[in-house]
Amino acid sequence: MSTNEQLTSHYSRGSLEESILAALRAAGKDIEHLGPADLGGLDEFHLGGRESTQELAAFMQLRPGMHLLDVGCGIGGPARYFAECGCTVTGVDLTPEFLRVAERLTRLVKLESRATFVEASALELPFDSGTFDGAYEIHVGMNIADKLGVFREVARVLKPGARFSIFDIMSTGDGPLKFPVPWARQPETSFVGSIDEYRRALQEAGFRIEHQRERRQYALDFLAKVRALPSPPVLSVFILMGEQAPLMMKNVGEAIVSGTLEPAELVAVKL
C-alpha cells in the first residue's frame, strides 16, 4: 500500500457523513436550516479549532474577493470560515470521504458558491500557475514527507506577492512519539518536521518568511480545557478520529508537555 493509500485509509471512516449528521441532530440542530456556526467544534480538525483559524487569519491580509487555496482541506471547516469572510476558496485533499463531507456541509450552510473541493495531491496541484491570491495549510504537513515539493507547487500556483500561511505541529525535541496520533497510526505515515526545516524549504521554494510564532502554551491551554470537560461534546473532532480519539489526543498532549512537539505558525510571501 502506498503512503497516499495509507493516509486515505487512516482518515476514512466509511460512514462519516452519517455520523456527523446524527451528531448535529443530537445537538438539536435543524439539518435543513444550518448556519456555519452550527457546525461547532466538529469541522476544524486542528488544535484550537475555529479560534486558531481566526488567529492565523489575522496575519493573512485577507480582503473580500481573494481566491485562496486550502492545502489539505479535510472536511472544509477553514474553507467555510474564509468563505464567510468574503473569499473564494478551493480546497484540495487526498481523502474522497472528507471531500464528500466537505461538499455536503458546505451546501447545508449555503456557501457552495464560494467554497469548492477537489481530489488532488498537494505535490501535483491541478491548477495553472499564478491562479491564487493566497494559500494556507492547517495541520497538514505532518503527513507530507516532501515539504519542499509541496511548497514549490504552492509557489507555482500563487501570484507574486501572495501569502502562504501555515499552522502545523512541528518537532522541537528528539523524544519518542507515541502512536496513534490524530494524523497517523504508525511512524510510517508521520512526517513531522522542525520549524527550521519548514523555513529552509519555504525559502528554497521562493518564499520570504514574514511571520513566525510558536504556539506551545496556546496548545497546552487548549488541551487543558479539553481534559476538563466531563465528556467530549456531541459536536467534536473526536467524530473524525474514531474510537482511538482519546488515545490520540493523550499522545499528542504528552508530546507537547514533554517538549517533543509544538504547533507553530509561519506566514511566507512569494517572491
VOMI-867509 format. One record per residue (C-alpha): residue number from 1; residue in three letters; chain; x, y, z. Coordinates in nm, 4 decimals. Layout:
<pts>
PT, num, residu, chaine, x, y, z
PT, NUM, ala, A, X, Y, Z .
...
</pts>
This chain:
<pts>
PT, num, residu, chaine, x, y, z
PT, 1, met, A, 0.0000, 0.0000, 0.0000 .
PT, 2, ser, A, 0.1414, 0.3410, -0.0968 .
PT, 3, thr, A, 0.1782, 0.6237, 0.1557 .
PT, 4, asn, A, -0.1137, 0.8092, -0.0041 .
PT, 5, glu, A, -0.3309, 0.4985, 0.0231 .
PT, 6, gln, A, -0.2311, 0.4560, 0.3867 .
PT, 7, leu, A, -0.3225, 0.8192, 0.4571 .
PT, 8, thr, A, -0.6580, 0.7860, 0.2847 .
PT, 9, ser, A, -0.7270, 0.4704, 0.4845 .
PT, 10, his, A, -0.6275, 0.6453, 0.8085 .
PT, 11, tyr, A, -0.8743, 0.9302, 0.7588 .
PT, 12, ser, A, -1.1622, 0.7337, 0.6037 .
PT, 13, arg, A, -1.4450, 0.6268, 0.8335 .
PT, 14, gly, A, -1.6936, 0.4792, 0.5845 .
PT, 15, ser, A, -1.9941, 0.6493, 0.7418 .
PT, 16, leu, A, -1.8535, 0.9876, 0.8438 .
PT, 17, glu, A, -2.1312, 1.1923, 0.6845 .
PT, 18, glu, A, -2.3995, 0.9907, 0.8626 .
PT, 19, ser, A, -2.2128, 1.0217, 1.1944 .
PT, 20, ile, A, -2.1843, 1.3991, 1.1596 .
PT, 21, leu, A, -2.5488, 1.4438, 1.0645 .
PT, 22, ala, A, -2.6528, 1.2242, 1.3582 .
PT, 23, ala, A, -2.4378, 1.4340, 1.5933 .
PT, 24, leu, A, -2.5918, 1.7547, 1.4609 .
PT, 25, arg, A, -2.9401, 1.6192, 1.5209 .
PT, 26, ala, A, -2.8395, 1.5005, 1.8702 .
PT, 27, ala, A, -2.7184, 1.8542, 1.9418 .
PT, 28, gly, A, -3.0613, 1.9882, 1.8471 .
PT, 29, lys, A, -2.9631, 2.1337, 1.5090 .
PT, 30, asp, A, -3.2092, 2.1630, 1.2209 .
PT, 31, ile, A, -3.0245, 1.9975, 0.9327 .
PT, 32, glu, A, -3.2264, 2.1872, 0.6725 .
PT, 33, his, A, -3.1562, 2.5253, 0.8294 .
PT, 34, leu, A, -2.7916, 2.5181, 0.9317 .
PT, 35, gly, A, -2.5530, 2.8102, 0.9558 .
PT, 36, pro, A, -2.1728, 2.7820, 0.9722 .
PT, 37, ala, A, -2.1749, 2.8414, 1.3484 .
PT, 38, asp, A, -2.3967, 2.5345, 1.3966 .
PT, 39, leu, A, -2.1091, 2.3079, 1.2952 .
PT, 40, gly, A, -1.9459, 2.3957, 1.6239 .
PT, 41, gly, A, -1.6266, 2.2167, 1.7182 .
PT, 42, leu, A, -1.6521, 1.9293, 1.4720 .
PT, 43, asp, A, -1.5417, 2.0821, 1.1426 .
PT, 44, glu, A, -1.1947, 2.2262, 1.2172 .
PT, 45, phe, A, -0.9593, 1.9302, 1.2657 .
PT, 46, his, A, -0.6695, 2.1046, 1.4390 .
PT, 47, leu, A, -0.5589, 2.2309, 1.7790 .
PT, 48, gly, A, -0.7623, 2.5322, 1.8836 .
PT, 49, gly, A, -1.0354, 2.4821, 1.6245 .
PT, 50, arg, A, -1.2027, 2.7987, 1.4985 .
PT, 51, glu, A, -1.0101, 3.0203, 1.7380 .
PT, 52, ser, A, -0.6709, 2.9187, 1.5960 .
PT, 53, thr, A, -0.8022, 2.9646, 1.2406 .
PT, 54, gln, A, -0.9060, 3.3183, 1.3265 .
PT, 55, glu, A, -0.5697, 3.3928, 1.4863 .
PT, 56, leu, A, -0.3836, 3.2704, 1.1781 .
PT, 57, ala, A, -0.6164, 3.4754, 0.9575 .
PT, 58, ala, A, -0.5011, 3.7920, 1.1347 .
PT, 59, phe, A, -0.1645, 3.7582, 0.9545 .
PT, 60, met, A, -0.3039, 3.6696, 0.6105 .
PT, 61, gln, A, -0.4025, 4.0195, 0.4898 .
PT, 62, leu, A, -0.7409, 3.8939, 0.3755 .
PT, 63, arg, A, -0.9688, 4.1020, 0.1572 .
PT, 64, pro, A, -1.3073, 4.0234, 0.0013 .
PT, 65, gly, A, -1.2851, 3.8547, -0.3360 .
PT, 66, met, A, -0.9497, 3.6844, -0.2770 .
PT, 67, his, A, -0.9149, 3.3343, -0.4235 .
PT, 68, leu, A, -0.7495, 3.1124, -0.1619 .
PT, 69, leu, A, -0.6048, 2.7620, -0.1913 .
PT, 70, asp, A, -0.6665, 2.5301, 0.1049 .
PT, 71, val, A, -0.3928, 2.2631, 0.1030 .
PT, 72, gly, A, -0.5299, 1.9514, 0.2743 .
PT, 73, cys, A, -0.8789, 2.0873, 0.3306 .
PT, 74, gly, A, -1.0225, 1.7897, 0.5203 .
PT, 75, ile, A, -1.3962, 1.8359, 0.5712 .
PT, 76, gly, A, -1.3686, 2.2055, 0.4896 .
PT, 77, gly, A, -1.4016, 2.3920, 0.8198 .
PT, 78, pro, A, -1.1384, 2.6594, 0.7500 .
PT, 79, ala, A, -1.2559, 2.6880, 0.3873 .
PT, 80, arg, A, -1.6053, 2.7721, 0.5090 .
PT, 81, tyr, A, -1.4635, 3.0239, 0.7576 .
PT, 82, phe, A, -1.2706, 3.2063, 0.4843 .
PT, 83, ala, A, -1.5722, 3.1869, 0.2532 .
PT, 84, glu, A, -1.7721, 3.3608, 0.5264 .
PT, 85, cys, A, -1.5015, 3.6293, 0.5258 .
PT, 86, gly, A, -1.5861, 3.7013, 0.1601 .
PT, 87, cys, A, -1.3100, 3.4969, -0.0031 .
PT, 88, thr, A, -1.3455, 3.2274, -0.2676 .
PT, 89, val, A, -1.1757, 2.9052, -0.1569 .
PT, 90, thr, A, -1.0636, 2.5958, -0.3457 .
PT, 91, gly, A, -0.9732, 2.3053, -0.1188 .
PT, 92, val, A, -0.7660, 2.0021, -0.2172 .
PT, 93, asp, A, -0.7394, 1.6736, -0.0287 .
PT, 94, leu, A, -0.6499, 1.3086, -0.0922 .
PT, 95, thr, A, -0.9383, 1.1552, 0.1038 .
PT, 96, pro, A, -1.2573, 1.1145, -0.1045 .
PT, 97, glu, A, -1.4772, 1.0735, 0.2026 .
PT, 98, phe, A, -1.3526, 1.4011, 0.3519 .
PT, 99, leu, A, -1.4266, 1.5759, 0.0222 .
PT, 100, arg, A, -1.7794, 1.4348, 0.0043 .
PT, 101, val, A, -1.8470, 1.5531, 0.3591 .
PT, 102, ala, A, -1.6906, 1.8933, 0.2846 .
PT, 103, glu, A, -1.9215, 1.9384, -0.0132 .
PT, 104, arg, A, -2.2327, 1.8281, 0.1795 .
PT, 105, leu, A, -2.1670, 2.0507, 0.4809 .
PT, 106, thr, A, -2.0845, 2.3459, 0.2567 .
PT, 107, arg, A, -2.4155, 2.3031, 0.0721 .
PT, 108, leu, A, -2.6039, 2.2750, 0.4001 .
PT, 109, val, A, -2.4678, 2.6117, 0.5178 .
PT, 110, lys, A, -2.5205, 2.7635, 0.1716 .
PT, 111, leu, A, -2.1572, 2.8508, 0.0990 .
PT, 112, glu, A, -2.1128, 2.6265, -0.2067 .
PT, 113, ser, A, -2.0811, 2.9277, -0.4381 .
PT, 114, arg, A, -1.7653, 3.0357, -0.2530 .
PT, 115, ala, A, -1.6020, 2.7078, -0.1444 .
PT, 116, thr, A, -1.5296, 2.4121, -0.3736 .
PT, 117, phe, A, -1.3279, 2.0966, -0.3217 .
PT, 118, val, A, -1.1020, 1.8910, -0.5483 .
PT, 119, glu, A, -0.9405, 1.5487, -0.5013 .
PT, 120, ala, A, -0.5696, 1.6068, -0.5613 .
PT, 121, ser, A, -0.2209, 1.5679, -0.4171 .
PT, 122, ala, A, -0.0502, 1.8771, -0.2820 .
PT, 123, leu, A, 0.2565, 1.7608, -0.4774 .
PT, 124, glu, A, 0.0675, 1.7793, -0.8088 .
PT, 125, leu, A, -0.1828, 2.0628, -0.7903 .
PT, 126, pro, A, -0.4220, 2.0637, -1.0885 .
PT, 127, phe, A, -0.4167, 2.4407, -1.1349 .
PT, 128, asp, A, -0.2468, 2.6849, -1.3691 .
PT, 129, ser, A, 0.0470, 2.8908, -1.2484 .
PT, 130, gly, A, -0.0454, 3.2163, -1.0802 .
PT, 131, thr, A, -0.4057, 3.1140, -1.0084 .
PT, 132, phe, A, -0.4402, 3.2046, -0.6399 .
PT, 133, asp, A, -0.4206, 3.5222, -0.4304 .
PT, 134, gly, A, -0.3202, 3.3286, -0.1194 .
PT, 135, ala, A, -0.2855, 2.9787, 0.0246 .
PT, 136, tyr, A, -0.2804, 2.8056, 0.3604 .
PT, 137, glu, A, -0.2274, 2.4651, 0.5206 .
PT, 138, ile, A, -0.3510, 2.3818, 0.8679 .
PT, 139, his, A, -0.2245, 2.0630, 1.0398 .
PT, 140, val, A, -0.1327, 1.9016, 0.7087 .
PT, 141, gly, A, 0.2472, 1.8978, 0.6823 .
PT, 142, met, A, 0.2757, 1.6172, 0.9395 .
PT, 143, asn, A, 0.1515, 1.3813, 0.6637 .
PT, 144, ile, A, 0.3865, 1.5059, 0.3904 .
PT, 145, ala, A, 0.7489, 1.3942, 0.3681 .
PT, 146, asp, A, 0.8410, 1.6146, 0.0703 .
PT, 147, lys, A, 0.7706, 1.9576, 0.2154 .
PT, 148, leu, A, 0.9915, 2.1308, -0.0407 .
PT, 149, gly, A, 0.7908, 1.9662, -0.3189 .
PT, 150, val, A, 0.4646, 2.0929, -0.1732 .
PT, 151, phe, A, 0.5985, 2.4420, -0.1157 .
PT, 152, arg, A, 0.7272, 2.4601, -0.4736 .
PT, 153, glu, A, 0.3840, 2.3588, -0.6039 .
PT, 154, val, A, 0.2128, 2.6148, -0.3827 .
PT, 155, ala, A, 0.4572, 2.8819, -0.5006 .
PT, 156, arg, A, 0.3842, 2.7882, -0.8618 .
PT, 157, val, A, 0.0087, 2.8378, -0.8313 .
PT, 158, leu, A, 0.0350, 3.1595, -0.6288 .
PT, 159, lys, A, 0.0558, 3.5082, -0.7741 .
PT, 160, pro, A, 0.3718, 3.7101, -0.6945 .
PT, 161, gly, A, 0.3394, 3.8761, -0.3553 .
PT, 162, ala, A, 0.0750, 3.6274, -0.2356 .
PT, 163, arg, A, 0.0943, 3.4888, 0.1172 .
PT, 164, phe, A, 0.1218, 3.1221, 0.2146 .
PT, 165, ser, A, 0.0145, 3.0671, 0.5766 .
PT, 166, ile, A, 0.0920, 2.7527, 0.7764 .
PT, 167, phe, A, -0.0264, 2.6229, 1.1130 .
PT, 168, asp, A, 0.1286, 2.2793, 1.1665 .
PT, 169, ile, A, 0.2513, 2.0623, 1.4501 .
PT, 170, met, A, 0.6309, 2.0629, 1.4398 .
PT, 171, ser, A, 0.9110, 1.8753, 1.6136 .
PT, 172, thr, A, 1.1027, 2.0503, 1.8909 .
PT, 173, gly, A, 1.2927, 1.7639, 2.0501 .
PT, 174, asp, A, 1.4259, 1.4136, 1.9997 .
PT, 175, gly, A, 1.1934, 1.2365, 2.2402 .
PT, 176, pro, A, 0.9963, 0.9341, 2.1182 .
PT, 177, leu, A, 0.6491, 0.9944, 1.9764 .
PT, 178, lys, A, 0.3797, 0.7515, 2.0865 .
PT, 179, phe, A, 0.1257, 0.6318, 1.8316 .
PT, 180, pro, A, -0.1526, 0.6652, 1.7366 .
PT, 181, val, A, -0.1778, 1.0424, 1.6918 .
PT, 182, pro, A, -0.4541, 1.2275, 1.5038 .
PT, 183, trp, A, -0.2579, 1.2291, 1.1776 .
PT, 184, ala, A, -0.1088, 0.8766, 1.1861 .
PT, 185, arg, A, -0.1455, 0.5371, 1.3456 .
PT, 186, gln, A, 0.2153, 0.4369, 1.2846 .
PT, 187, pro, A, 0.5503, 0.6107, 1.2229 .
PT, 188, glu, A, 0.5496, 0.5217, 0.8512 .
PT, 189, thr, A, 0.2900, 0.7920, 0.7750 .
PT, 190, ser, A, 0.4099, 1.0566, 1.0202 .
PT, 191, phe, A, 0.6486, 1.3202, 0.8808 .
PT, 192, val, A, 0.6719, 1.5860, 1.1491 .
PT, 193, gly, A, 0.9411, 1.8419, 1.0663 .
PT, 194, ser, A, 1.1123, 2.1141, 1.2672 .
PT, 195, ile, A, 1.0394, 2.4816, 1.2193 .
PT, 196, asp, A, 1.3904, 2.5226, 1.0744 .
PT, 197, glu, A, 1.3134, 2.2549, 0.8134 .
PT, 198, tyr, A, 0.9976, 2.4439, 0.7191 .
PT, 199, arg, A, 1.1840, 2.7715, 0.6950 .
PT, 200, arg, A, 1.4585, 2.6284, 0.4744 .
PT, 201, ala, A, 1.2080, 2.4591, 0.2434 .
PT, 202, leu, A, 0.9959, 2.7732, 0.2127 .
PT, 203, gln, A, 1.2971, 2.9865, 0.1284 .
PT, 204, glu, A, 1.4269, 2.7348, -0.1260 .
PT, 205, ala, A, 1.0806, 2.7253, -0.2858 .
PT, 206, gly, A, 1.0887, 3.1017, -0.3403 .
PT, 207, phe, A, 0.9228, 3.2467, -0.0313 .
PT, 208, arg, A, 1.0271, 3.5124, 0.2192 .
PT, 209, ile, A, 0.9280, 3.4431, 0.5825 .
PT, 210, glu, A, 0.7245, 3.7291, 0.7287 .
PT, 211, his, A, 0.5776, 3.5810, 1.0464 .
PT, 212, gln, A, 0.6717, 3.3055, 1.2881 .
PT, 213, arg, A, 0.5034, 3.2180, 1.6155 .
PT, 214, glu, A, 0.5475, 2.9124, 1.8344 .
PT, 215, arg, A, 0.2182, 2.8117, 1.9997 .
PT, 216, arg, A, 0.3154, 2.5611, 2.2702 .
PT, 217, gln, A, 0.1441, 2.7400, 2.5607 .
PT, 218, tyr, A, -0.1637, 2.8025, 2.3492 .
PT, 219, ala, A, -0.1834, 2.4286, 2.2765 .
PT, 220, leu, A, -0.1318, 2.3353, 2.6417 .
PT, 221, asp, A, -0.4123, 2.5697, 2.7481 .
PT, 222, phe, A, -0.6426, 2.4301, 2.4785 .
PT, 223, leu, A, -0.5711, 2.0682, 2.5757 .
PT, 224, ala, A, -0.6288, 2.1507, 2.9427 .
PT, 225, lys, A, -0.9753, 2.2825, 2.8546 .
PT, 226, val, A, -1.0490, 1.9632, 2.6614 .
PT, 227, arg, A, -0.9362, 1.7452, 2.9541 .
PT, 228, ala, A, -1.1515, 1.9450, 3.1968 .
PT, 229, leu, A, -1.4697, 1.8520, 3.0112 .
PT, 230, pro, A, -1.6654, 1.5688, 3.1757 .
PT, 231, ser, A, -1.7052, 1.4081, 2.8312 .
PT, 232, pro, A, -1.6383, 1.5091, 2.4704 .
PT, 233, pro, A, -1.9037, 1.7457, 2.3316 .
PT, 234, val, A, -2.1588, 1.5942, 2.0964 .
PT, 235, leu, A, -2.0118, 1.8113, 1.8197 .
PT, 236, ser, A, -1.6423, 1.7294, 1.8412 .
PT, 237, val, A, -1.3499, 1.6416, 1.6139 .
PT, 238, phe, A, -1.3485, 1.3113, 1.8022 .
PT, 239, ile, A, -1.6039, 1.2091, 1.5371 .
PT, 240, leu, A, -1.3318, 1.2482, 1.2735 .
PT, 241, met, A, -1.0744, 1.0491, 1.4708 .
PT, 242, gly, A, -1.2866, 0.7476, 1.5540 .
PT, 243, glu, A, -1.2625, 0.5146, 1.8533 .
PT, 244, gln, A, -0.8964, 0.5896, 1.9229 .
PT, 245, ala, A, -0.9585, 0.9647, 1.9597 .
PT, 246, pro, A, -0.8925, 0.9782, 2.3386 .
PT, 247, leu, A, -0.5613, 0.7928, 2.2995 .
PT, 248, met, A, -0.4594, 1.0093, 2.0033 .
PT, 249, met, A, -0.5222, 1.3281, 2.1993 .
PT, 250, lys, A, -0.3428, 1.1878, 2.5042 .
PT, 251, asn, A, -0.0330, 1.1049, 2.2992 .
PT, 252, val, A, -0.0228, 1.4487, 2.1366 .
PT, 253, gly, A, -0.0706, 1.6183, 2.4712 .
PT, 254, glu, A, 0.2133, 1.4229, 2.6306 .
PT, 255, ala, A, 0.4443, 1.5069, 2.3381 .
PT, 256, ile, A, 0.3689, 1.8791, 2.3720 .
PT, 257, val, A, 0.4160, 1.8713, 2.7502 .
PT, 258, ser, A, 0.7490, 1.6883, 2.7127 .
PT, 259, gly, A, 0.8756, 1.9339, 2.4524 .
PT, 260, thr, A, 0.8833, 1.6833, 2.1664 .
PT, 261, leu, A, 0.6160, 1.8604, 1.9613 .
PT, 262, glu, A, 0.4667, 2.2063, 1.9382 .
PT, 263, pro, A, 0.2258, 2.3768, 1.6990 .
PT, 264, ala, A, 0.3662, 2.6787, 1.5181 .
PT, 265, glu, A, 0.2584, 2.9401, 1.2650 .
PT, 266, leu, A, 0.4583, 3.0533, 0.9634 .
PT, 267, val, A, 0.3475, 3.3084, 0.7048 .
PT, 268, ala, A, 0.5598, 3.3500, 0.3910 .
PT, 269, val, A, 0.5345, 3.5742, 0.0855 .
PT, 270, lys, A, 0.6005, 3.4510, -0.2664 .
PT, 271, leu, A, 0.8869, 3.6489, -0.4176 .
</pts>
